[in-house]
Amino acid sequence: MVADDPIELHRRLSWLFLLASLPTYLVTRYVLVAPFGRHAPDDEKQKGGRSSGQSRHRWWFGPLTDAPLSWFIFECPNLLWIWYCVAYWCDEDVFFLDSRDAPPRALIAYEGGELQLSANAALLFLFALHYVNRAIIYPLRMNKNSHKVPLLVSLSASAVTICNGYLQSFYLVRIHKFDPLSFSASWSNLQRWLGIGIFFAGMGINIHSDGVLRNLRRYGPSGKSRPRAKGKHTTEVAYYIPHSPFFQLVSCPNFGGEMLEWLGFAVASQFSLPSVAFVVYTASNLIPRAVAHHEWYLRKFDDYPKERKWAAIPFVV
């Protein structure tokens, strides 16, 4: 039975996750835009915000929840899976280095005068690094006037992270042992270092772009707080056109950067099934969201930059 074979169960779940990308894309692109952030319904917009054109909040989306808390709840399953898999399901022969010159459970060692790293640990570190930012740092830095998130959106996102956190963590600690990562000029090493470089490039774009949007909302285009009529600082929601080098051609470089991160992760993972499923599913979710953002900008701003023709990926979409 599949339930008695955790590796076969993992393989089937990986394929299911990959196949779920198609309906996710179709629904979020052509049927429904998740109603939070700038796409929150008009009756949930805070005073001073501009109309989104969305209808009133639908009851079946459930109650609205605090945005930072929601982000923490639906991103933290990835970190919990990392901890649980390392603590309870870790196969030492898979996760740690197998080196004559290294002590047991070593992640770094010198083998034949060459520095070697556990590639499994390095990949799990990249996965954890992203979600430390998304589950902890990002919510703590969110603006206090961020729109609340419907419960259904939070639960849907949690289901995805619960599945994906398991798929990535379990694969790296128990299923597949990658060759040690070193600085030798082999194709395997070049591919993995290239993937790591792509990952950090995408992460930099993502974090920088998130910061631009956060500061724009907080301070406005002048870089100064917007005063209330009576001289106090406002916490009203208002939107402006973002500007930075990464926003030159696309409306949502934060989404493009995140997709680039997971593309790099897949390259570094040598296109393992779980990593490919993850990057494809990420694209199926973020591309429709980016297109919706891009169309929103075009509707709201008559002076939106004409050279900014793409939503997330220059010359692609």
C-alpha positions as CSV (number, residue, x, y, z in Angstrom):
1,M,0.0,0.0,0.0
2,V,1.1,3.6,-0.7
3,A,0.4,4.6,2.9
4,D,3.0,2.0,4.0
5,D,5.7,3.4,1.7
6,P,6.5,7.0,2.6
7,I,8.8,7.5,-0.4
8,E,6.1,6.4,-2.8
9,L,3.6,8.6,-1.0
10,H,5.9,11.5,-1.3
11,R,6.4,10.9,-5.1
12,R,2.7,10.8,-5.7
13,L,2.1,13.9,-3.6
14,S,4.8,15.7,-5.6
15,W,3.1,14.8,-8.9
16,L,-0.3,15.9,-7.5
17,F,1.2,19.2,-6.4
18,L,2.7,19.7,-9.9
19,L,-0.6,18.8,-11.6
20,A,-2.5,21.2,-9.3
21,S,-0.7,24.1,-11.0
22,L,-3.0,24.0,-14.0
23,P,-6.3,24.5,-12.1
24,T,-4.7,27.0,-9.8
25,Y,-3.6,29.1,-12.7
26,L,-7.0,28.9,-14.5
27,V,-9.0,29.8,-11.4
28,T,-6.8,32.6,-10.2
29,R,-6.3,34.0,-13.7
30,Y,-9.8,33.8,-15.2
31,V,-12.2,33.2,-12.3
32,L,-11.3,34.8,-9.1
33,V,-8.7,37.3,-7.8
34,A,-8.0,36.7,-4.1
35,P,-9.7,39.6,-2.3
36,F,-7.0,41.0,-0.2
37,G,-4.5,43.9,-0.5
38,R,-5.3,46.2,-3.3
39,H,-7.9,43.8,-4.5
40,A,-9.9,44.0,-1.2
41,P,-13.6,44.7,-1.8
42,D,-14.7,48.3,-1.7
43,D,-16.4,48.0,1.7
44,E,-13.1,46.8,3.2
45,K,-11.0,49.6,1.9
46,Q,-9.9,51.9,4.6
47,K,-10.8,55.6,4.5
48,G,-8.7,57.4,1.9
49,G,-8.1,54.3,-0.2
50,R,-9.1,54.3,-3.9
51,S,-11.9,52.1,-5.1
52,S,-10.8,48.7,-6.4
53,G,-13.9,48.1,-8.4
54,Q,-14.4,44.8,-6.4
55,S,-17.8,43.9,-5.1
56,R,-18.7,43.7,-1.5
57,H,-17.1,41.2,0.8
58,R,-18.6,37.8,0.2
59,W,-19.6,35.8,3.3
60,W,-18.1,32.6,2.1
61,F,-14.6,34.1,2.3
62,G,-15.0,34.0,6.0
63,P,-14.1,36.6,8.6
64,L,-11.2,39.0,8.1
65,T,-8.0,38.4,10.0
66,D,-5.1,40.6,10.9
67,A,-2.7,40.7,7.9
68,P,0.7,40.2,9.8
69,L,-0.8,37.3,11.8
70,S,-2.3,35.7,8.7
71,W,1.1,35.9,6.9
72,F,2.8,34.3,9.9
73,I,0.2,31.5,10.2
74,F,0.1,30.5,6.5
75,E,3.9,30.7,6.0
76,C,5.2,29.1,9.2
77,P,4.2,25.5,8.3
78,N,7.3,25.5,6.1
79,L,9.5,26.2,9.1
80,L,7.7,23.7,11.2
81,W,8.2,21.0,8.6
82,I,11.9,21.8,8.4
83,W,12.2,21.4,12.1
84,Y,10.1,18.3,12.3
85,C,11.8,16.5,9.4
86,V,15.3,17.3,10.7
87,A,14.4,16.3,14.3
88,Y,12.4,13.1,13.7
89,W,12.7,11.9,10.1
90,C,16.3,12.7,9.2
91,D,18.3,9.9,7.6
92,E,21.9,10.6,8.5
93,D,23.2,8.7,5.5
94,V,21.2,11.1,3.3
95,F,21.5,14.5,5.0
96,F,25.1,14.5,6.3
97,L,28.4,14.1,4.6
98,D,29.8,10.6,4.1
99,S,33.5,11.4,4.5
100,R,36.4,9.5,5.9
101,D,38.0,12.7,7.1
102,A,34.9,14.1,8.8
103,P,33.3,13.3,12.1
104,P,29.8,11.8,12.2
105,R,26.9,14.1,11.3
106,A,29.2,16.5,9.6
107,L,27.8,19.2,7.3
108,I,31.3,20.6,6.3
109,A,34.5,18.6,5.8
110,Y,37.8,18.6,4.0
111,E,38.1,15.6,1.6
112,G,41.3,15.2,-0.2
113,G,42.3,18.8,0.6
114,E,39.0,20.1,-0.8
115,L,36.3,21.8,1.1
116,Q,32.9,20.0,0.9
117,L,29.5,20.9,2.0
118,S,26.4,18.8,2.4
119,A,24.3,19.8,-0.6
120,N,21.2,18.5,1.1
121,A,21.8,20.9,4.1
122,A,22.7,23.8,1.8
123,L,19.4,23.4,-0.1
124,L,17.4,23.1,3.1
125,F,19.1,26.2,4.3
126,L,18.0,28.1,1.2
127,F,14.4,26.9,1.8
128,A,14.5,27.9,5.4
129,L,16.1,31.3,4.7
130,H,13.3,32.3,2.4
131,Y,10.6,31.4,4.9
132,V,12.3,33.0,7.9
133,N,11.9,36.2,5.9
134,R,8.4,35.4,4.7
135,A,7.0,34.0,8.0
136,I,8.8,36.2,10.5
137,I,10.6,39.2,9.1
138,Y,8.1,40.2,6.5
139,P,5.0,40.2,8.8
140,L,6.9,42.2,11.4
141,R,7.7,44.9,8.8
142,M,4.2,45.1,7.3
143,N,2.4,48.4,7.6
144,K,0.0,48.6,10.5
145,N,-2.8,49.7,8.1
146,S,-2.4,46.7,5.8
147,H,-5.8,45.3,4.6
148,K,-7.1,42.3,6.6
149,V,-7.0,38.9,4.9
150,P,-10.2,36.7,4.5
151,L,-10.0,33.5,6.4
152,L,-10.6,31.4,3.3
153,V,-7.5,32.9,1.7
154,S,-5.4,32.2,4.8
155,L,-6.6,28.6,4.9
156,S,-6.0,28.0,1.2
157,A,-2.4,29.4,1.5
158,S,-1.9,27.2,4.6
159,A,-2.9,24.1,2.7
160,V,-0.3,24.8,0.1
161,T,2.5,25.5,2.5
162,I,1.7,22.5,4.6
163,C,2.0,20.3,1.5
164,N,5.0,22.0,0.0
165,G,6.9,22.3,3.3
166,Y,6.6,18.5,3.7
167,L,7.6,17.8,0.1
168,Q,10.8,19.9,0.1
169,S,11.9,19.0,3.7
170,F,11.2,15.3,3.6
171,Y,12.9,14.9,0.2
172,L,16.1,16.6,1.4
173,V,16.4,14.8,4.8
174,R,15.3,11.3,3.8
175,I,14.9,10.5,0.1
176,H,17.7,11.7,-2.1
177,K,21.3,12.3,-1.3
178,F,23.0,14.8,-3.5
179,D,26.7,14.7,-4.1
180,P,28.7,17.0,-1.8
181,L,28.9,20.6,-2.9
182,S,32.4,21.8,-3.5
183,F,34.4,24.3,-5.6
184,S,35.7,21.8,-8.1
185,A,34.9,22.6,-11.8
186,S,32.5,19.7,-12.4
187,W,29.2,20.2,-14.2
188,S,27.3,19.1,-11.1
189,N,29.0,21.8,-8.9
190,L,28.7,24.5,-11.6
191,Q,24.9,23.8,-12.0
192,R,24.3,23.9,-8.2
193,W,26.4,27.1,-7.6
194,L,24.6,28.7,-10.6
195,G,21.2,27.8,-9.0
196,I,22.3,29.2,-5.7
197,G,23.4,32.4,-7.4
198,I,20.0,32.6,-9.2
199,F,18.2,32.0,-5.9
200,F,20.0,34.9,-4.1
201,A,19.5,37.2,-7.1
202,G,15.8,36.5,-6.9
203,M,15.7,36.9,-3.2
204,G,17.4,40.3,-3.5
205,I,14.9,41.5,-6.1
206,N,12.0,40.2,-4.0
207,I,13.1,41.8,-0.7
208,H,14.1,45.1,-2.4
209,S,10.8,45.4,-4.3
210,D,8.8,44.6,-1.2
211,G,10.7,47.3,0.6
212,V,9.9,49.8,-2.1
213,L,6.2,49.0,-1.9
214,R,6.2,49.1,1.9
215,N,8.0,52.5,2.1
216,L,5.8,53.9,-0.7
217,R,2.7,53.0,1.3
218,R,4.2,54.3,4.5
219,Y,5.7,57.6,3.3
220,G,4.3,58.4,-0.1
221,P,6.3,59.4,-3.2
222,S,8.0,62.3,-1.5
223,G,9.5,60.1,1.2
224,K,7.7,62.1,3.9
225,S,4.8,61.2,6.1
226,R,1.4,62.3,4.8
227,P,-0.3,64.7,7.3
228,R,-3.9,64.6,8.3
229,A,-6.0,67.7,8.0
230,K,-5.3,68.5,11.7
231,G,-1.6,68.1,11.4
232,K,-1.4,64.5,12.7
233,H,0.2,61.7,10.7
234,T,-2.2,59.5,8.8
235,T,-2.5,55.8,8.6
236,E,-4.8,55.9,5.7
237,V,-4.3,53.5,2.8
238,A,-3.3,55.2,-0.4
239,Y,-1.5,53.8,-3.5
240,Y,1.2,55.4,-5.6
241,I,3.2,54.3,-8.7
242,P,6.3,52.5,-7.5
243,H,9.7,53.5,-9.0
244,S,13.0,51.7,-8.8
245,P,15.3,50.0,-11.3
246,F,13.4,46.7,-10.9
247,F,10.1,48.4,-11.6
248,Q,11.4,49.8,-14.8
249,L,9.8,47.2,-17.1
250,V,7.5,45.2,-14.8
251,S,4.8,46.1,-12.4
252,C,5.5,43.3,-9.9
253,P,9.2,42.6,-9.6
254,N,8.6,41.2,-6.1
255,F,6.7,38.3,-7.7
256,G,9.2,37.9,-10.5
257,G,12.0,37.8,-7.9
258,E,10.2,35.1,-5.9
259,M,9.7,33.0,-9.1
260,L,13.4,33.5,-9.9
261,E,14.3,32.3,-6.4
262,W,12.5,29.0,-6.8
263,L,13.8,28.6,-10.3
264,G,17.3,28.9,-8.8
265,F,16.3,26.4,-6.1
266,A,15.2,23.9,-8.8
267,V,18.4,24.4,-10.8
268,A,20.5,23.8,-7.6
269,S,18.3,20.8,-6.8
270,Q,19.2,19.4,-10.3
271,F,15.5,19.7,-11.3
272,S,14.2,17.2,-8.7
273,L,10.5,16.5,-8.9
274,P,9.6,18.4,-5.7
275,S,11.6,21.4,-6.7
276,V,10.1,21.5,-10.2
277,A,6.6,21.1,-8.8
278,F,7.3,24.0,-6.4
279,V,8.5,26.5,-9.0
280,V,5.8,25.6,-11.4
281,Y,3.1,25.9,-8.7
282,T,4.6,29.2,-7.6
283,A,4.4,30.5,-11.1
284,S,0.8,29.3,-11.5
285,N,-0.1,31.3,-8.4
286,L,2.0,34.5,-8.8
287,I,1.6,35.1,-12.5
288,P,-2.2,35.6,-12.3
289,R,-1.7,37.8,-9.2
290,A,0.9,39.9,-11.0
291,V,-1.4,40.3,-14.1
292,A,-4.2,41.4,-11.8
293,H,-1.9,43.9,-10.2
294,H,-0.7,45.2,-13.6
295,E,-4.2,45.6,-14.8
296,W,-5.1,47.4,-11.6
297,Y,-2.3,49.9,-12.0
298,L,-3.4,50.6,-15.6
299,R,-7.0,51.3,-14.4
300,K,-6.0,53.5,-11.5
301,F,-3.3,55.6,-13.0
302,D,-3.6,57.6,-16.2
303,D,0.1,58.4,-16.1
304,Y,1.3,54.8,-15.5
305,P,4.7,54.4,-17.3
306,K,4.2,53.3,-20.8
307,E,7.5,51.3,-20.9
308,R,6.2,49.2,-18.0
309,K,4.4,46.7,-20.2
310,W,4.9,43.4,-18.4
311,A,3.4,42.1,-15.1
312,A,6.3,40.1,-13.6
313,I,8.8,38.8,-16.2
314,P,10.2,41.2,-18.7
315,F,9.3,40.3,-22.3
316,V,7.3,37.3,-21.1
317,V,4.3,38.2,-19.0
